[in-house]
């Protein structure tokens, strides 16, 4: 996918848009000079070629500008949360209505050991151990575009256990060492509780070991979710009726494959591609068992397991677990595939905006930079739309899926909750 490239004539338009965004998102910054340096940094993220370091943004020989930007990003104690919240609220009002909150992992490999949060750790996305930072972005995502609005930075144990290292990086006393998935779940919970956004399904990939905790965390706040899981995940099913034996347990892949006679054909267009695609889907009602560390027994949670066969695949290859019981199967699949939309926008827009390029050593600086890179990302996409130009030249936009077979009500035992706010249960067919 081609990256968003700003033509020369758009420079002033983007600068004008940045001025508007400063007035909208940075009202929480108490001083005018802080808002001015935010403007300088944002323009630098959009215009500067190559790596978006503070030195490159300031320009050759501009030592006073570099020092001021360094102070603003790494040391100034402004709170990034109100800026991110204002960005999310603005996008929900003005951009195309988001369909989901998509959690996108980000790995930043590093050569040294002084960048905040860096450490040698196994990274599932890379399939190997790497010296890196691990972060996650929460993106407001529609079928046309994704916008990052919240970020987490995972802190390996030494960064929270070693007092000297913690003080040097300015890590808050409240920060703990969690997994990337746990950090992302807590961020989503904060957004749902305090950001005053319309609640959307959360789409993310979850490991087998962390799935019970993730399900329970979102269930506590009635947050709808679509979790991508591994086919080896043991799932419980059956035993819902008086004469049905069970419950049984089997790997997700085995259960889905046993239902291949009930598959539905879905025709859709992949994100970023012009040609159509055909996917076979089926689903099964399952139960999530609570984590082993619970002291008080709780009943199993009814869920839906969705499985997909890609073209010419003999076995199902993708699997998702959801607590959404009022959507046709094809719509759940479309929600799950929004991760592809985010992956494209990350490469085309967010990386050129410098999301990986912060070289400072402070926790505060990393979050300040990530916040401004998110605003720059929004400026680049909204600016392109304002010029009535397609920010993604070439490939066609994705279309809604068309199913040959139909899916009506939720499977037995799966409740139609949680519903999206303001949305009644849907029982229509998809054709």
KEFIPA-542574 format. One record per residue: residue in three letters; x, y, z of N, C-alpha, C in turn. Coordinates in steps of 0.1 Angstrom, whole numbers, padded with zeros to 4 digits, always signed. Last residue first. Layout:
AlaXYZXYZXYZ;...
***
This chain:
Unk-0276-0102+0025-0277-0109+0012-0265-0104+0004;Unk-0286-0108+0058-0276-0102+0049-0276-0110+0036;Unk-0317-0103+0075-0308-0111+0067-0297-0103+0060;Unk-0324-0091+0108-0325-0090+0094-0315-0100+0087;Unk-0323-0087+0135-0327-0100+0130-0329-0101+0115;Unk-0308-0070+0162-0310-0071+0147-0313-0085+0143;Unk-0318-0052+0190-0313-0064+0185-0317-0065+0170;Unk-0310-0017+0187-0319-0027+0191-0314-0040+0185;Unk-0287+0006+0200-0290-0003+0190-0299-0015+0194;Unk-0279+0023+0220-0288+0028+0211-0292+0019+0200;Unk-0247+0008+0224-0256+0018+0229-0265+0023+0217;Unk-0247-0027+0214-0241-0014+0213-0251-0003+0217;Unk-0254-0052+0239-0257-0045+0227-0249-0032+0226;Unk-0237-0081+0252-0241-0067+0253-0244-0060+0239;Unk-0268-0098+0245-0261-0088+0251-0246-0091+0251;Unk-0283-0120+0236-0281-0109+0227-0274-0097+0233;Unk-0267-0150+0248-0276-0139+0250-0273-0128+0240;Unk-0267-0183+0238-0259-0170+0237-0268-0158+0238;Unk-0285-0204+0238-0276-0202+0250-0268-0189+0249;Unk-0284-0210+0203-0290-0212+0216-0280-0210+0228;Unk-0271-0182+0184-0272-0196+0187-0278-0198+0201;Unk-0291-0154+0174-0279-0159+0181-0281-0174+0184;Unk-0308-0155+0142-0307-0152+0156-0294-0158+0162;Unk-0295-0158+0112-0306-0150+0118-0303-0147+0133;Unk-0278-0158+0083-0276-0161+0097-0286-0152+0104;Unk-0276-0174+0050-0280-0164+0060-0278-0168+0074;Unk-0255-0179+0022-0264-0184+0032-0267-0173+0041;Unk-0240-0159+0009-0249-0167+0001-0259-0173+0010;Unk-0234-0125+0019-0234-0140+0022-0244-0147+0013;Unk-0211-0101+0014-0224-0106+0009-0224-0121+0012;Unk-0196-0074+0033-0197-0087+0028-0211-0091+0023;Unk-0190-0041+0020-0196-0049+0030-0197-0064+0024;Unk-0157-0033+0006-0172-0033+0006-0177-0043+0017;Unk-0128-0012+0008-0135-0025+0011-0150-0023+0010;Unk-0118+0007-0021-0121+0006-0007-0129-0007-0004;Unk-0092-0003-0044-0105+0001-0041-0108+0000-0026;Unk-0059+0011-0047-0068+0000-0044-0082+0005-0041;Unk-0051+0041-0057-0050+0028-0063-0060+0018-0059;Unk-0044+0060-0028-0045+0059-0042-0044+0045-0047;Unk-0057+0070-0002-0052+0057-0005-0053+0055-0020;Unk-0069+0095+0001-0056+0093+0007-0049+0079+0004;Unk-0084+0110-0025-0083+0097-0019-0070+0096-0012;Unk-0094+0144-0020-0085+0134-0026-0085+0121-0019;Unk-0106+0166-0009-0114+0157-0018-0105+0148-0026;Unk-0093+0179+0009-0089+0183-0005-0097+0174-0015;Unk-0101+0166+0032-0106+0180+0029-0103+0185+0015;Unk-0087+0143+0030-0102+0142+0027-0107+0156+0025;Unk-0062+0152+0037-0064+0146+0024-0079+0146+0020;Unk-0068+0161+0063-0064+0170+0053-0066+0165+0039;Unk-0073+0137+0076-0084+0146+0074-0081+0157+0064;Unk-0047+0125+0074-0059+0119+0068-0070+0129+0065;Unk-0031+0144+0087-0027+0139+0073-0040+0133+0066;Unk-0043+0147+0111-0042+0159+0103-0039+0154+0088;Unk-0040+0121+0122-0053+0126+0119-0053+0138+0110;Unk-0012+0121+0125-0018+0111+0117-0032+0116+0113;Unk-0009+0142+0143-0003+0143+0130-0010+0133+0120;Unk-0021+0130+0165-0027+0141+0160-0022+0144+0146;Unk-0002+0109+0169-0016+0106+0166-0023+0118+0160;Unk+0021+0124+0175+0021+0116+0163+0007+0112+0159;Unk+0013+0134+0200+0014+0143+0189+0015+0136+0175;Unk+0013+0110+0215+0001+0118+0214+0002+0127+0201;Unk+0040+0101+0213+0029+0093+0207+0016+0101+0205;Unk+0052+0123+0227+0055+0121+0213+0044+0112+0206;Unk+0042+0118+0253+0040+0131+0246+0041+0129+0231;Unk+0052+0093+0257+0037+0095+0256+0034+0108+0250;Unk+0079+0098+0258+0074+0088+0249+0059+0090+0247;Unk+0081+0117+0279+0084+0120+0266+0079+0111+0255;Unk+0074+0101+0302+0065+0112+0298+0068+0116+0283;Unk+0096+0083+0302+0082+0078+0300+0073+0089+0295;Unk+0126+0092+0285+0116+0094+0296+0102+0089+0292;Unk+0145+0092+0265+0146+0082+0276+0135+0083+0286;Unk+0141+0097+0229+0143+0101+0243+0142+0089+0253;Unk+0134+0091+0203+0147+0086+0208+0150+0091+0223;Unk+0107+0082+0183+0111+0089+0195+0124+0083+0201;Unk+0096+0069+0161+0109+0076+0160+0114+0083+0172;Unk+0073+0057+0155+0084+0048+0160+0096+0056+0163;Unk+0056+0077+0144+0052+0070+0157+0064+0062+0163;Unk+0059+0094+0122+0070+0093+0131+0066+0085+0144;Unk+0043+0095+0100+0041+0106+0110+0051+0104+0122;Unk+0049+0071+0087+0054+0083+0082+0053+0095+0091;Unk+0033+0055+0106+0048+0054+0105+0054+0066+0099;Unk+0007+0063+0099+0012+0065+0112+0027+0064+0113;Unk+0003+0058+0070+0002+0071+0076+0009+0073+0090;Unk+0009+0032+0061+0008+0043+0052+0008+0057+0058;Unk+0010+0015+0084+0021+0016+0075+0021+0029+0066;Unk-0015+0020+0096-0003+0022+0104+0009+0024+0094;Unk-0032+0014+0075-0031+0028+0079-0019+0030+0088;Unk-0029-0014+0075-0026-0006+0063-0024+0009+0067;Unk-0037-0021+0101-0024-0024+0096-0020-0016+0084;Unk-0064-0013+0100-0055-0006+0109-0040-0009+0104;Unk-0075-0031+0082-0075-0017+0079-0065-0009+0087;Unk-0070-0055+0096-0063-0053+0083-0063-0038+0079;Unk-0088-0052+0116-0074-0052+0120-0065-0050+0107;Unk-0112-0056+0105-0108-0042+0107-0094-0041+0111;Unk-0120-0082+0106-0111-0079+0096-0107-0064+0096;Unk-0140-0083+0126-0127-0089+0129-0116-0085+0119;Unk-0161-0070+0112-0155-0064+0124-0141-0070+0126;Unk-0166-0090+0093-0162-0077+0089-0155-0069+0100;Unk-0175-0111+0110-0163-0113+0103-0157-0099+0098;Unk-0199-0099+0119-0188-0102+0129-0175-0104+0122;Unk-0212-0099+0095-0209-0086+0101-0198-0088+0111;Unk-0216-0126+0090-0208-0119+0081-0204-0105+0087;Unk-0234-0133+0111-0220-0139+0111-0211-0131+0102;Unk-0253-0106+0125-0251-0117+0115-0236-0121+0114;Unk-0255-0099+0160-0250-0096+0146-0250-0108+0137;Unk-0261-0104+0186-0272-0099+0178-0267-0095+0164;Unk-0241-0112+0204-0250-0122+0200-0261-0117+0191;Unk-0209-0109+0213-0219-0101+0205-0229-0112+0199;Unk-0186-0119+0223-0198-0119+0232-0210-0111+0226;Unk-0164-0141+0205-0171-0128+0207-0183-0130+0217;Unk-0134-0153+0191-0144-0155+0201-0151-0141+0204;Unk-0122-0166+0160-0125-0154+0169-0135-0159+0179;Unk-0098-0178+0137-0108-0181+0148-0109-0168+0156;Unk-0086-0193+0107-0087-0181+0116-0099-0183+0125;Unk-0087-0217+0093-0074-0211+0096-0074-0199+0105;Unk-0100-0249+0087-0102-0236+0091-0089-0229+0096;Unk-0085-0267+0059-0089-0266+0073-0091-0252+0077;Unk-0080-0263+0032-0087-0275+0036-0092-0274+0050;Unk-0085-0233+0012-0079-0239+0025-0087-0252+0028;Unk-0094-0219-0009-0087-0232-0012-0081-0238+0001;Unk-0096-0189+0009-0097-0196-0004-0088-0208-0005;Unk-0101-0197+0044-0097-0188+0033-0098-0196+0020;Unk-0125-0203+0068-0117-0209+0058-0113-0199+0047;Unk-0131-0194+0102-0131-0190+0088-0121-0199+0080;Unk-0153-0194+0130-0141-0199+0123-0142-0196+0108;Unk-0163-0182+0162-0164-0180+0147-0151-0186+0141;Unk-0180-0188+0191-0168-0191+0184-0170-0190+0169;Unk-0196-0169+0215-0197-0174+0201-0183-0176+0196;Unk-0206-0176+0249-0199-0169+0239-0201-0175+0225;Unk-0217-0175+0283-0220-0179+0269-0213-0170+0259;Unk-0195-0182+0310-0201-0171+0301-0204-0176+0287;Unk-0203-0203+0338-0196-0200+0325-0203-0190+0317;Unk-0208-0188+0371-0212-0197+0360-0204-0193+0347;Unk-0182-0188+0396-0191-0181+0388-0196-0190+0376;Unk-0168-0192+0428-0173-0198+0416-0183-0189+0409;Unk-0143-0172+0442-0158-0174+0442-0162-0180+0429;Unk-0117-0170+0435-0120-0176+0448-0135-0180+0449;Unk-0099-0176+0405-0111-0170+0412-0114-0178+0424;Unk-0077-0186+0392-0074-0179+0404-0087-0174+0411;Unk-0085-0197+0368-0083-0206+0379-0081-0199+0392;Unk-0112-0178+0352-0098-0181+0355-0096-0190+0367;Unk-0142-0194+0339-0135-0184+0346-0120-0188+0349;Unk-0148-0205+0305-0147-0208+0319-0139-0198+0326;Unk-0171-0197+0281-0158-0194+0287-0158-0197+0301;Unk-0187-0219+0258-0187-0213+0271-0173-0209+0276;Unk-0203-0215+0226-0193-0221+0235-0195-0214+0249;Unk-0218-0221+0195-0220-0216+0208-0210-0223+0218;Unk-0201-0216+0164-0206-0225+0175-0207-0218+0188;Unk-0200-0211+0129-0199-0207+0143-0204-0217+0152;Unk-0183-0204+0097-0193-0211+0105-0190-0207+0120;Unk-0175-0194+0064-0176-0191+0078-0186-0201+0085;Unk-0153-0188+0037-0163-0197+0043-0163-0195+0058;Unk-0147-0162+0015-0143-0168+0027-0155-0177+0032;Unk-0133-0146-0013-0144-0156-0008-0139-0162+0004;Unk-0128-0113-0026-0124-0125-0019-0136-0133-0014;Unk-0120-0091-0054-0129-0097-0044-0123-0109-0037;Unk-0095-0066-0058-0102-0079-0062-0110-0084-0050;Unk-0083-0044-0047-0095-0042-0056-0102-0055-0059;Unk-0073-0037-0013-0072-0044-0026-0085-0042-0034;Unk-0077-0025+0011-0065-0021+0003-0063-0029-0010;Unk-0094-0052+0025-0089-0038+0027-0076-0036+0019;Unk-0112-0072+0002-0101-0071+0012-0097-0056+0013;Unk-0146-0076-0002-0134-0070-0008-0124-0068+0004;Unk-0165-0107-0003-0162-0094+0003-0149-0089-0004;Unk-0188-0133+0004-0180-0126-0007-0178-0111-0002;Unk-0191-0162+0022-0191-0147+0023-0182-0141+0012;Unk-0210-0190+0027-0200-0184+0018-0202-0169+0019;Unk-0211-0209+0057-0217-0199+0048-0206-0193+0039;Unk-0213-0243+0068-0205-0231+0064-0214-0222+0055;Unk-0221-0267+0078-0230-0256+0081-0223-0242+0076;Unk-0202-0286+0074-0214-0287+0066-0223-0275+0068;Unk-0183-0281+0093-0180-0276+0080-0193-0277+0071;Unk-0181-0286+0120-0193-0279+0115-0192-0275+0101;Unk-0156-0296+0126-0167-0305+0127-0180-0299+0122;Unk-0141-0273+0125-0140-0282+0114-0151-0292+0114;Unk-0147-0262+0151-0152-0255+0139-0151-0265+0127;Unk-0135-0282+0167-0149-0279+0168-0154-0272+0156;Unk-0108-0280+0159-0115-0292+0158-0130-0290+0158;Unk-0101-0253+0166-0100-0258+0152-0108-0270+0150;Unk-0104-0253+0194-0113-0245+0186-0113-0250+0171;Unk-0103-0286+0210-0096-0274+0204-0106-0266+0195;Unk-0129-0293+0234-0121-0296+0222-0114-0284+0218;Unk-0151-0306+0257-0140-0297+0255-0132-0302+0243;Unk-0186-0306+0266-0174-0312+0260-0164-0302+0259;Unk-0209-0307+0295-0202-0300+0283-0190-0308+0279;Unk-0228-0334+0280-0218-0324+0280-0217-0317+0294;Unk-0258-0343+0261-0246-0346+0270-0236-0335+0270;Unk-0290-0332+0262-0277-0330+0255-0266-0334+0265;Unk-0315-0330+0274-0311-0343+0268-0297-0343+0261;Unk-0317-0304+0282-0319-0315+0292-0313-0328+0287;Unk-0290-0283+0268-0304-0288+0270-0305-0300+0279;Unk-0263-0278+0268-0272-0267+0271-0286-0272+0274;Unk-0242-0294+0262-0248-0296+0275-0258-0285+0278;Unk-0218-0276+0242-0227-0286+0245-0233-0286+0259;Unk-0183-0267+0250-0195-0266+0243-0205-0277+0246;Unk-0152-0251+0255-0163-0259+0261-0175-0257+0253;Unk-0120-0252+0240-0132-0245+0242-0143-0255+0247;Unk-0085-0246+0238-0096-0255+0243-0109-0247+0246;Unk-0068-0234+0210-0075-0230+0223-0086-0240+0226;Unk-0056-0238+0186-0054-0248+0196-0061-0245+0209;Unk-0061-0216+0170-0069-0227+0168-0067-0238+0178;Unk-0061-0185+0189-0054-0196+0182-0063-0208+0181;Unk-0082-0156+0183-0076-0166+0192-0069-0177+0183;Unk-0094-0124+0185-0088-0134+0176-0080-0143+0185;Unk-0124-0112+0199-0110-0116+0202-0105-0126+0191;Unk-0145-0088+0201-0142-0098+0191-0127-0101+0193;Unk-0168-0074+0225-0155-0077+0220-0155-0088+0209;Unk-0185-0049+0245-0185-0060+0235-0171-0062+0229;Unk-0185-0045+0279-0178-0041+0267-0179-0052+0257;Unk-0195-0046+0305-0204-0048+0294-0198-0043+0281;Unk-0176-0045+0325-0181-0033+0320-0190-0034+0308;Unk-0171-0072+0329-0174-0064+0341-0180-0050+0337;Unk-0163-0081+0305-0176-0085+0309-0180-0076+0321;Unk-0136-0074+0304-0146-0066+0295-0160-0069+0300;Unk-0125-0092+0323-0123-0077+0324-0134-0069+0316;Unk-0132-0117+0312-0138-0112+0325-0137-0097+0327;Unk-0116-0117+0289-0131-0119+0288-0137-0113+0301;Unk-0091-0115+0300-0096-0105+0291-0111-0105+0290;Unk-0089-0139+0315-0088-0126+0322-0093-0115+0313;Unk-0091-0159+0295-0100-0158+0306-0100-0144+0312;Unk-0067-0152+0277-0081-0151+0273-0091-0150+0285;Unk-0041-0157+0283-0047-0145+0288-0062-0143+0285;Unk-0035-0181+0271-0033-0180+0285-0040-0168+0291;Unk-0039-0177+0243-0047-0187+0251-0047-0184+0266;Unk-0038-0141+0235-0032-0155+0237-0042-0164+0245;Unk-0057-0122+0213-0055-0125+0227-0049-0140+0227;Unk-0062-0093+0193-0057-0107+0193-0053-0110+0208;Unk-0092-0074+0190-0078-0075+0194-0075-0090+0194;Unk-0117-0050+0191-0112-0061+0183-0097-0062+0186;Unk-0146-0041+0208-0131-0041+0208-0126-0053+0201;Unk-0175-0023+0197-0168-0036+0199-0153-0034+0199;Unk-0180+0009+0214-0179+0001+0202-0173-0013+0205;Unk-0198+0034+0230-0190+0022+0231-0191+0014+0218;Unk-0191+0068+0224-0201+0057+0222-0193+0044+0222;Unk-0173+0083+0251-0174+0079+0237-0185+0069+0236;Unk-0163+0093+0276-0175+0098+0270-0177+0095+0255;Unk-0141+0084+0289-0138+0092+0277-0151+0097+0271;Unk-0144+0067+0311-0142+0081+0314-0141+0090+0301;Unk-0149+0040+0305-0154+0045+0317-0154+0060+0318;Unk-0136+0034+0281-0150+0031+0282-0157+0038+0294;Unk-0110+0041+0288-0117+0048+0277-0132+0046+0279;Unk-0104+0022+0307-0104+0036+0311-0112+0044+0301;Unk-0106-0002+0292-0115+0000+0303-0116+0015+0307;Unk-0085+0002+0274-0098+0002+0269-0108+0004+0280;Unk-0064+0000+0293-0066+0013+0285-0080+0013+0280;Unk-0066-0026+0301-0068-0015+0311-0071-0002+0304;Unk-0060-0039+0276-0073-0041+0283-0076-0030+0293;Unk-0033-0031+0273-0043-0027+0263-0057-0028+0269;Unk-0020-0043+0295-0020-0029+0293-0031-0024+0284;Unk-0026-0070+0288-0031-0064+0300-0031-0049+0299;Unk-0011-0072+0264-0025-0074+0263-0032-0068+0276;Unk+0016-0068+0273+0010-0058+0264-0005-0060+0263;Unk+0016-0074+0309+0018-0078+0295+0012-0068+0286;Unk+0031-0051+0333+0020-0060+0329+0024-0065+0315;Unk+0043-0034+0359+0048-0043+0348+0037-0053+0345;Unk+0028-0002+0365+0031-0016+0369+0037-0023+0357;Unk+0025+0031+0378+0028+0022+0366+0032+0009+0371;Unk+0023+0048+0399+0011+0039+0397+0014+0029+0386;Unk+0045+0064+0399+0044+0054+0409+0033+0044+0407;Unk+0058+0069+0365+0049+0072+0377+0048+0060+0387;Unk+0091+0073+0356+0079+0064+0355+0071+0067+0367;Unk+0114+0088+0349+0102+0095+0353+0090+0086+0352;Unk+0138+0076+0344+0128+0076+0333+0115+0084+0336;Unk+0150+0078+0369+0156+0084+0357+0147+0086+0346;Unk+0133+0062+0385+0134+0077+0387+0139+0084+0375;Unk+0138+0037+0375+0124+0042+0375+0124+0057+0376;Unk+0164+0033+0380+0160+0033+0366+0146+0040+0365;Unk+0163+0033+0408+0171+0043+0401+0166+0044+0387;Unk+0146+0011+0414+0142+0024+0418+0149+0035+0410;Unk+0135-0016+0397+0147-0009+0400+0144+0006+0402;Unk+0108-0023+0390+0114-0028+0402+0127-0021+0406;Unk+0102-0012+0365+0094-0008+0377+0100-0013+0390;Unk+0121-0022+0348+0118-0007+0347+0109-0003+0359;Unk+0123-0049+0352+0134-0041+0357+0130-0026+0357;Unk+0098-0059+0338+0100-0059+0353+0111-0049+0358;Unk+0088-0037+0311+0094-0050+0317+0097-0048+0331;Unk+0060-0020+0303+0073-0018+0311+0077-0032+0316;Unk+0044-0008+0274+0046-0019+0283+0060-0018+0290;Unk+0025+0018+0268+0039+0014+0267+0041+0004+0278;Unk-0004+0026+0249+0002+0021+0261+0016+0017+0258;Unk-0025+0052+0236-0013+0043+0235-0009+0038+0249;Unk-0053+0063+0216-0047+0060+0229-0035+0050+0227;Unk-0059+0067+0189-0063+0078+0199-0057+0075+0213;Unk-0054+0063+0155-0050+0059+0168-0053+0071+0178;Unk-0078+0056+0131-0071+0067+0137-0067+0062+0151;Unk-0085+0042+0098-0083+0040+0113-0075+0052+0118;Unk-0110+0041+0072-0098+0046+0078-0097+0043+0093;Unk-0132+0026+0061-0124+0035+0053-0111+0040+0059;Unk-0145+0012+0080-0140+0004+0069-0132+0013+0060;Unk-0131+0026+0111-0142+0023+0102-0137+0015+0090;Unk-0118+0029+0143-0117+0023+0130-0130+0021+0123;Unk-0097+0041+0167-0111+0042+0162-0111+0039+0147;Unk-0073+0021+0183-0076+0029+0171-0092+0029+0169;Unk-0048+0020+0205-0062+0018+0204-0067+0027+0193;Unk-0016+0005+0204-0024+0016+0201-0039+0011+0200;Unk+0011-0006+0225-0002-0009+0218-0009+0004+0216;Unk+0045-0017+0226+0034-0008+0229+0022-0013+0222;Unk+0077-0026+0236+0064-0031+0231+0054-0021+0236;Unk+0111-0021+0225+0099-0016+0233+0087-0023+0227;Unk+0138-0045+0225+0128-0037+0219+0119-0031+0230;Unk+0155-0071+0213+0157-0060+0222+0148-0049+0217;Unk+0137-0102+0210+0143-0090+0205+0145-0080+0216;Unk+0130-0135+0201+0134-0126+0212+0141-0114+0206;Unk+0102-0142+0178+0116-0144+0183+0118-0134+0195;Unk+0080-0135+0164+0083-0149+0165+0097-0152+0171;Unk+0069-0110+0162+0082-0112+0155+0085-0127+0155;Unk+0047-0112+0178+0045-0106+0164+0058-0109+0156;Unk+0057-0121+0202+0049-0130+0194+0048-0125+0179;Unk+0088-0117+0215+0077-0109+0209+0070-0118+0199;Unk+0106-0119+0245+0100-0126+0233+0089-0118+0228;Unk+0131-0094+0251+0119-0101+0254+0114-0108+0242;Unk+0152-0071+0265+0152-0083+0256+0140-0091+0261;Unk+0139-0037+0265+0145-0049+0271+0145-0061+0261;Unk+0126-0005+0272+0133-0014+0263+0139-0026+0271;Unk+0114+0015+0288+0107+0003+0285+0114-0007+0276;Unk+0132+0042+0274+0122+0037+0284+0115+0025+0279;Unk+0165+0035+0264+0152+0039+0260+0141+0034+0270;Unk+0188+0020+0271+0184+0032+0279+0170+0038+0275;Unk+0201+0001+0256+0193-0004+0267+0187+0008+0276;Unk+0202+0000+0220+0207+0002+0233+0198-0003+0244;Unk+0187-0006+0196+0201-0011+0197+0206-0010+0212;Unk+0153-0017+0193+0163-0007+0197+0177-0014+0198;Unk+0122-0020+0177+0134-0026+0181+0145-0015+0183;Unk+0090-0018+0187+0101-0009+0182+0114-0014+0187;Unk+0059-0029+0179+0072-0033+0184+0082-0024+0178;Unk+0025-0027+0187+0036-0020+0180+0049-0025+0187;Unk-0009-0040+0182+0005-0040+0189+0015-0033+0180;Unk-0039-0024+0182-0028-0028+0173-0015-0028+0181;Unk-0073-0028+0187-0060-0028+0194-0049-0033+0185;Unk-0100-0009+0177-0090-0020+0173-0077-0018+0181;Unk-0132-0003+0182-0119+0001+0187-0110-0011+0185;Unk-0155+0001+0153-0148-0007+0164-0136+0001+0170;Unk-0166+0018+0136-0173+0006+0138-0167-0002+0150;Unk-0170+0054+0136-0162+0042+0138-0171+0029+0140;Unk-0184+0074+0111-0186+0067+0124-0178+0055+0125;Unk-0160+0095+0096-0170+0085+0094-0171+0077+0107;Unk-0154+0124+0117-0150+0114+0107-0162+0104+0106;Unk-0169+0139+0137-0166+0145+0124-0162+0134+0114;Unk-0172+0125+0162-0182+0135+0157-0181+0138+0142;Unk-0150+0110+0165-0163+0103+0165-0174+0112+0160;Unk-0130+0129+0164-0131+0120+0153-0144+0113+0153;Unk-0135+0142+0189-0137+0150+0176-0138+0140+0165;Unk-0130+0122+0207-0143+0128+0207-0146+0135+0194;Unk-0102+0118+0202-0112+0107+0200-0126+0112+0199;Unk-0092+0143+0209-0090+0138+0196-0100+0127+0193;Unk-0099+0144+0237-0104+0154+0228-0103+0149+0213;Unk-0082+0122+0246-0097+0121+0247-0104+0131+0238;Unk-0057+0133+0240-0061+0121+0234-0076+0119+0234;Unk-0057+0155+0258-0055+0157+0244-0060+0145+0236;Unk-0061+0143+0283-0071+0152+0278-0070+0154+0263;Unk-0035+0128+0284-0048+0121+0284-0059+0130+0279;Unk-0012+0142+0288-0015+0138+0274-0029+0132+0273;Unk-0004+0170+0307-0011+0157+0307-0016+0154+0293;Unk+0029+0184+0310+0015+0185+0305+0009+0171+0304;Unk+0055+0191+0321+0045+0181+0328+0031+0182+0323;Unk+0083+0189+0301+0072+0196+0304+0061+0187+0310;Unk+0102+0170+0292+0103+0174+0305+0090+0182+0310;Unk+0100+0161+0265+0105+0152+0275+0104+0157+0289;Unk+0087+0182+0250+0084+0168+0248+0088+0160+0260;Unk+0098+0207+0259+0083+0205+0257+0079+0190+0257;Unk+0125+0203+0258+0119+0206+0271+0104+0203+0270;Unk+0129+0199+0231+0133+0188+0240+0126+0191+0254;Unk+0121+0223+0221+0113+0212+0218+0116+0200+0227;Unk+0142+0239+0231+0128+0242+0235+0119+0230+0232;Unk+0164+0228+0218+0163+0228+0233+0149+0230+0238;Unk+0157+0233+0191+0159+0219+0196+0157+0218+0211;Unk+0158+0261+0191+0145+0254+0188+0146+0240+0194;Unk+0185+0265+0197+0175+0270+0206+0161+0263+0204;Unk+0197+0253+0174+0199+0247+0187+0189+0252+0197;Unk+0196+0249+0145+0185+0256+0153+0186+0250+0167;Unk+0213+0236+0129+0218+0248+0134+0208+0255+0143;Unk+0189+0219+0110+0203+0221+0112+0206+0235+0118;Unk+0158+0213+0128+0166+0217+0116+0180+0220+0120;Unk+0138+0202+0144+0143+0216+0147+0151+0221+0135;Unk+0135+0177+0134+0124+0186+0133+0128+0200+0135;Unk+0160+0166+0139+0156+0168+0125+0144+0177+0124;Unk+0159+0166+0168+0169+0173+0161+0165+0176+0146;Unk+0137+0149+0173+0136+0163+0177+0147+0172+0169;Unk+0130+0128+0145+0137+0131+0158+0135+0146+0161;Unk+0118+0112+0123+0112+0124+0130+0117+0126+0144;Unk+0137+0104+0095+0133+0101+0108+0128+0113+0116;Unk+0125+0118+0064+0133+0109+0072+0128+0107+0086;Unk+0114+0152+0064+0117+0140+0057+0126+0131+0066;Unk+0088+0170+0079+0102+0166+0080+0104+0153+0072;Unk+0060+0175+0080+0068+0180+0069+0082+0174+0068;Unk+0048+0163+0102+0041+0162+0089+0051+0165+0078;Unk+0064+0169+0123+0061+0155+0121+0055+0153+0107;Unk+0064+0197+0121+0076+0190+0119+0074+0175+0116;Unk+0038+0203+0129+0043+0207+0116+0055+0199+0112;Unk+0041+0194+0156+0032+0188+0146+0035+0191+0132;Unk+0060+0212+0166+0063+0198+0166+0054+0191+0156;Unk+0047+0237+0164+0059+0235+0157+0062+0220+0156;Unk+0024+0231+0181+0022+0235+0167+0035+0232+0159;Unk+0037+0228+0205+0029+0217+0200+0027+0219+0185;Unk+0047+0253+0208+0056+0243+0206+0049+0230+0201;Unk+0022+0266+0213+0030+0270+0201+0040+0259+0198;Unk+0014+0255+0237+0006+0252+0225+0013+0256+0212;Unk+0034+0266+0253+0033+0251+0251+0025+0248+0239;Unk+0028+0293+0252+0041+0288+0246+0040+0273+0244;Unk+0004+0295+0266+0004+0297+0251+0017+0292+0245;Unk-0003+0270+0290+0004+0281+0286+0004+0282+0271;Unk-0018+0246+0297-0021+0259+0304-0015+0271+0298;Unk-0036+0224+0278-0022+0229+0280-0024+0244+0286;Unk-0062+0220+0271-0058+0216+0285-0044+0221+0288;Unk-0065+0226+0245-0069+0236+0254-0065+0233+0268;Unk-0058+0210+0224-0047+0213+0233-0052+0225+0243;Unk-0078+0204+0205-0073+0193+0213-0064+0198+0224;Unk-0086+0228+0191-0095+0219+0196-0090+0209+0206;Unk-0063+0243+0185-0074+0250+0193-0084+0240+0198;Unk-0050+0224+0170-0044+0229+0183-0054+0235+0191;Unk-0067+0221+0148-0066+0210+0158-0059+0214+0171;Unk-0062+0246+0136-0075+0243+0141-0074+0232+0151;Unk-0035+0243+0129-0039+0254+0138-0053+0251+0144;Unk-0037+0221+0112-0030+0219+0125-0034+0230+0134;Unk-0049+0234+0090-0056+0224+0097-0050+0221+0111;Unk-0028+0251+0082-0040+0257+0087-0049+0247+0095;Unk-0010+0231+0075-0006+0240+0086-0019+0246+0091;Unk-0024+0220+0053-0021+0211+0065-0018+0220+0077;Unk-0023+0242+0036-0036+0237+0040-0034+0228+0053;Unk+0004+0245+0032-0003+0256+0039-0016+0250+0044;Unk+0009+0221+0018+0016+0224+0030+0009+0234+0038;Unk-0001+0214-0007-0009+0211+0005-0003+0216+0018;Unk+0017+0218-0026+0007+0228-0025-0002+0226-0013;Unk+0034+0195-0024+0039+0208-0020+0027+0218-0017;Unk+0015+0166-0012+0021+0175-0023+0025+0188-0017;Unk+0023+0141+0010+0016+0154+0009+0023+0162-0002;Unk+0015+0108+0008+0025+0117+0005+0018+0131+0003;Unk+0008+0078+0024+0003+0091+0021+0014+0101+0019;Unk+0022+0049+0007+0021+0059+0019+0015+0072+0014;Unk+0005+0022-0008+0013+0035-0009+0011+0043+0003;Unk+0008-0012+0000+0000+0000+0000+0009+0012+0000;
***
